[in-house]
Amino acid sequence: MGIRTMPWSEWIELDSTYPHWQRVRKSRVRTRGHDAVRVLPAREDESVKVQGGAWAAKELVYELAEYLPRRYPSSFRVTRFPDGVPAPSIGGVSLAWGQQQPVQTIEAVETGDKFDLGVLEGLDGVEMGEEAMRITAGLIQEDVALMIEGTDGKYYFQAGAICIPGFWRMRDKIGMALDDIHISGTFHDPVHDGCKVKEKLQTSMEKFFKRMPVDKPVIRNNYFMQICKSSTHVADADVEEEDIDPEELGWSESTNGPEDTFLHGHGHAAQPASYLAPSTLRLRTERQTLRRLPRTGAIVFGIRTYLFKIEELARERGVADRLASAVRSWPNDVGVYKGRKMYGDVLLKYLDECAARDEGRG
């Protein structure tokens, strides 16, 4: 789907899955280390210089601390630095909105998690940036990548809180330029091989990012199919670690094989799952947002993932037929990228049966 202007109220989306998803995200931050949260230092070599991601990470978390209680006043509580205390700032510009003091603490009401932004004032460099990104991961359901412009005019992936990517690993992408990320295989769109296509893509993305204003964020959507091992969510916060993520939000092992042995560029590499069935198929859709931060100029790439059971979607009249038509319409390269060979026969047979049922109902 194409890029469109994003209403400010749609930057961050929360829903009823927030407590469960935050348990998964918290587990990923705790167990995956730099695979979940990472900030790079400044890059200075002969070819290009790029600022580190720490200051953008700090600006982002303060932006969220101002945005969230305004957008979701019943879901977040904040306290502010006392008057007279030097306001946290970037380049001498306060990190508050308006004339208020910046937020000092923010609490997510549904989870009870409380975060002290004041700790950032005692840290610096990568350590400060990674703490800011851990707070970001604990506040929102979005994964976030921070893109920073280098002296060559390209935007580089310099910081991330990537907790539930499903199909790709931050270790394979961090530090790369945006156009290289796309061309190398996913962030998350397939690209045809060929110099002309690559040159056109690089030029268009560089122009788009360089011209992107602070006041005009954008949004786009895409979708994938995913296999999972379980058809039920885990509701108990005290379950064993391995049961926290039965829907494979963090990493789709059923689709890609084990996360630590995954070969970059070889998605959908798992052996055919014995439990592949309509009940274990999911539609995984991403709402991707882009906005420029006003102080650092970094671009925030937000990835809000939603997971829907195919069996539930197919109960809606007309959906099965439309989804089957969409899957069949994928060009071969898109079909390979989306792993159609892995689940296509089972999915399309089921959707066709549901479509025939709908037609029989009139």
C-alpha positions in Angstrom: 0.0 0.0 0.0 1.2 3.5 -0.7 2.5 6.1 1.7 -0.1 8.7 3.0 -0.1 11.6 5.4 -0.5 10.4 9.0 -2.9 12.3 11.4 -1.0 13.2 14.5 -3.5 11.3 16.7 -2.4 8.0 14.9 1.3 8.2 15.7 1.1 5.7 18.5 -1.7 3.1 18.7 -2.6 1.2 21.9 -5.3 -1.5 22.2 -6.5 -4.2 24.5 -3.5 -6.5 23.8 -1.2 -3.9 25.5 -0.6 -5.9 28.7 0.2 -9.2 27.0 2.4 -7.6 24.3 4.3 -5.6 26.9 5.1 -8.9 28.7 6.4 -10.3 25.5 8.4 -7.1 24.8 9.8 -7.0 28.3 10.9 -10.6 28.0 12.6 -9.9 24.7 14.5 -6.9 26.1 15.6 -9.0 29.1 16.7 -12.1 27.1 17.8 -10.8 23.7 20.1 -8.0 24.8 21.5 -6.1 21.8 19.2 -8.0 19.5 16.3 -6.1 21.1 17.7 -2.7 22.1 20.9 -1.2 20.6 22.3 2.3 20.1 25.4 2.9 17.9 28.1 5.4 18.7 29.1 8.0 16.1 30.6 6.7 13.0 33.6 8.5 11.6 35.5 6.9 8.8 37.0 8.2 5.5 33.8 7.7 3.5 31.1 9.0 5.8 30.4 10.6 9.2 27.2 9.8 11.1 26.1 11.0 14.6 25.5 8.3 17.1 21.9 7.4 18.0 22.0 8.4 21.7 20.6 12.0 21.5 17.8 11.0 19.1 16.9 8.1 21.5 16.7 10.6 24.4 14.6 13.1 22.3 12.3 10.2 21.3 11.5 9.1 24.8 10.8 12.7 25.9 8.5 13.1 22.9 6.6 9.9 23.9 6.4 11.1 27.5 4.6 14.3 26.3 2.5 12.6 23.6 1.1 9.5 25.4 -0.6 11.2 28.4 -2.2 13.7 26.0 -3.4 11.0 23.6 -4.3 8.4 26.2 -5.0 10.4 29.4 -6.5 7.4 31.3 -3.6 5.1 30.4 -0.5 7.2 31.5 0.4 9.3 34.5 3.3 11.7 34.6 5.2 13.9 37.0 7.4 16.8 35.9 10.8 18.1 37.1 10.2 20.7 39.8 10.5 24.4 38.9 13.9 25.7 39.3 15.6 22.4 38.4 17.6 22.7 35.1 15.4 21.3 32.4 16.7 18.3 30.4 17.5 19.6 27.0 19.2 18.9 23.7 21.4 21.7 22.3 20.0 24.0 25.0 16.4 23.4 23.8 14.1 22.0 26.6 12.7 18.6 26.0 9.3 19.7 27.3 6.4 20.8 25.1 5.3 24.4 25.7 6.4 26.2 28.8 6.2 23.3 31.2 9.0 21.5 32.8 9.9 18.2 31.1 8.4 14.9 32.3 10.4 13.2 35.0 8.4 10.0 35.5 5.8 8.3 33.4 3.6 5.3 34.5 1.7 2.9 32.2 -1.5 2.4 34.2 -2.4 -1.0 32.8 0.9 -2.6 33.5 1.9 -0.6 36.6 5.3 0.0 35.0 6.8 3.3 36.0 9.8 4.8 34.3 12.1 7.6 35.6 13.5 9.7 32.8 15.6 11.5 35.3 18.1 8.6 35.3 19.1 9.7 31.8 20.6 12.8 33.2 23.3 10.8 35.0 24.3 8.8 31.9 25.8 9.7 28.6 26.7 8.3 25.2 25.5 4.8 24.2 24.6 3.9 27.8 22.2 6.8 28.0 20.7 6.1 24.6 20.1 2.4 25.3 18.4 3.2 28.6 16.2 5.7 26.7 15.3 3.0 24.1 14.6 0.4 26.9 12.1 2.9 28.4 10.6 3.5 24.9 10.2 -0.3 24.5 8.4 -0.5 27.8 5.9 2.3 27.0 4.6 1.5 23.5 3.7 -1.5 21.4 5.6 -0.2 18.4 9.1 -1.3 17.5 11.2 1.8 16.7 14.2 2.4 14.4 16.0 5.7 14.5 17.5 6.9 11.1 20.2 9.6 11.2 21.5 11.5 8.2 25.2 11.0 7.4 27.5 13.5 5.6 26.8 11.6 2.4 23.1 12.5 2.5 22.0 9.0 3.3 20.1 8.0 6.4 21.6 5.3 8.7 20.0 3.0 11.2 21.7 4.1 14.4 19.4 3.0 17.2 16.6 0.6 17.7 14.1 -0.9 20.1 13.1 -3.9 17.9 11.3 -6.4 20.2 8.9 -8.2 17.9 10.2 -8.2 14.4 9.1 -11.7 13.6 11.1 -12.2 10.4 14.3 -10.1 10.7 17.0 -9.4 13.2 18.4 -6.0 14.2 21.9 -7.4 14.2 21.7 -7.9 10.4 20.5 -4.3 9.8 21.9 -2.0 12.4 24.4 0.6 11.1 23.2 0.2 7.5 22.0 3.0 5.2 18.2 2.9 4.5 18.6 2.1 0.8 21.0 -0.7 1.6 18.6 -2.1 4.1 15.8 -2.4 1.5 18.1 -3.7 -1.2 19.7 -6.3 1.0 16.4 -8.0 1.6 13.8 -6.5 3.9 12.8 -3.7 6.1 10.3 -4.8 4.8 9.7 -4.8 1.1 11.1 -7.0 -1.8 13.1 -5.3 -4.4 13.9 -6.5 -7.9 17.6 -7.0 -8.8 19.1 -4.7 -11.4 21.2 -1.6 -11.3 18.5 0.7 -12.7 15.9 -0.4 -10.1 18.5 0.0 -7.3 19.6 3.4 -8.4 16.0 4.6 -8.8 15.1 3.3 -5.3 18.1 4.8 -3.7 17.5 8.2 -5.3 13.8 8.3 -4.4 14.3 7.3 -0.8 17.2 9.8 -0.2 15.1 12.6 -1.6 12.0 11.6 0.4 13.9 11.5 3.7 15.9 14.7 3.1 12.7 16.6 2.3 10.5 15.2 5.0 9.3 18.0 7.3 8.8 17.9 11.0 5.1 18.6 10.8 4.1 16.0 8.1 4.5 12.5 9.4 3.5 9.6 7.1 2.1 6.1 7.3 1.9 3.0 5.3 0.7 -0.7 5.8 1.8 -4.1 4.6 1.0 -7.7 5.5 2.5 -11.2 5.7 1.4 -14.7 6.6 2.8 -16.4 9.6 2.6 -19.9 11.1 2.6 -20.3 14.9 2.7 -23.2 17.2 -0.3 -22.3 19.4 -3.8 -21.1 18.8 -4.2 -19.5 22.2 -2.8 -16.4 23.9 -1.2 -16.7 27.4 -3.1 -14.6 29.9 -1.1 -15.5 33.1 1.7 -13.0 33.8 3.5 -15.7 35.8 3.8 -18.4 33.2 7.1 -20.0 32.3 9.4 -18.0 30.0 9.0 -20.3 27.0 5.2 -19.9 27.2 5.1 -16.1 27.2 5.0 -15.8 23.4 3.0 -18.7 22.0 2.0 -16.7 19.0 5.6 -16.2 18.0 5.4 -12.4 18.0 9.1 -11.9 18.8 10.5 -14.4 16.4 8.6 -16.7 14.0 10.5 -19.9 14.5 7.8 -21.9 12.7 8.4 -19.7 9.6 12.2 -19.0 9.8 13.7 -21.6 12.0 15.8 -20.8 15.2 16.6 -17.1 15.6 20.2 -17.5 16.6 21.1 -19.7 13.5 19.0 -17.7 11.0 20.9 -16.8 7.8 20.2 -13.2 6.8 18.4 -13.1 3.5 17.0 -16.6 3.8 13.5 -16.0 5.2 10.9 -18.8 5.4 13.8 -21.3 5.9 12.1 -23.6 8.5 11.2 -27.1 7.6 7.5 -27.6 6.9 5.7 -27.5 10.2 3.7 -30.7 11.1 1.2 -28.4 12.8 0.5 -26.3 9.7 -3.3 -25.9 9.5 -5.8 -23.1 9.2 -5.8 -22.9 13.0 -2.1 -22.1 13.1 -2.1 -19.5 10.3 -2.0 -15.8 11.1 -2.3 -12.6 9.1 0.6 -10.4 10.3 0.1 -6.8 9.3 2.4 -3.9 10.0 1.4 -0.2 10.4 4.6 1.7 9.6 5.0 5.3 10.5 7.7 7.9 9.7 8.2 11.2 11.5 11.1 13.6 12.0 12.2 14.7 15.4 12.3 18.5 15.8 15.6 18.8 17.7 17.9 16.2 16.4 16.4 15.8 12.9 16.4 12.0 13.2 13.6 10.1 11.5 11.6 7.8 13.7 10.5 4.6 11.9 7.7 3.0 13.9 6.5 -0.5 13.2 3.2 -1.4 14.9 2.4 -5.1 14.4 -1.0 -6.7 14.5 -1.7 -10.4 14.4 -5.1 -11.9 13.3 -6.2 -15.5 13.3 -7.1 -16.6 9.7 -10.0 -18.6 11.0 -11.5 -15.5 12.7 -10.9 -13.3 9.7 -12.6 -15.9 7.4 -15.8 -15.7 9.4 -16.4 -12.2 8.1 -18.4 -12.5 4.9 -16.4 -11.7 1.8 -13.0 -11.6 3.5 -12.0 -15.2 2.5 -12.6 -14.5 -1.2 -10.7 -11.2 -1.1 -7.8 -12.6 0.8 -7.5 -15.6 -1.5 -7.5 -13.3 -4.5 -4.8 -11.1 -3.0 -2.5 -14.1 -2.3 -3.0 -15.5 -5.8 -2.3 -12.1 -7.3 1.2 -11.8 -5.8 3.9 -11.8 -8.6 6.3 -14.7 -8.2 9.1 -12.6 -6.6 6.6 -11.3 -4.0 5.3 -14.8 -3.4 8.8 -16.0 -2.7 9.5 -13.1 -0.4 6.2 -13.7 1.5 6.8 -17.5 1.7 3.7 -18.5 -0.2 5.2 -21.9 -1.0 5.3 -22.8 2.7 1.6 -22.3 3.5 -0.1 -21.5 0.2 -1.8 -24.8 -0.5 -3.3 -25.0 3.0 -4.3 -21.4 3.2 -5.9 -21.2 -0.3 -7.8 -24.4 0.2 -9.3 -23.2 3.4 -10.1 -19.7 2.1 -11.7 -21.2 -1.0 -13.9 -23.4 1.2 -14.9 -20.4 3.3 -15.6 -18.3 0.2 -17.9 -21.1 -1.2 -19.7 -21.2 2.1 -20.3 -17.4 1.9 -21.6 -17.7 -1.6 -23.9 -20.5 -0.6 -25.4 -18.1 2.1 -26.3 -15.7 -0.7 
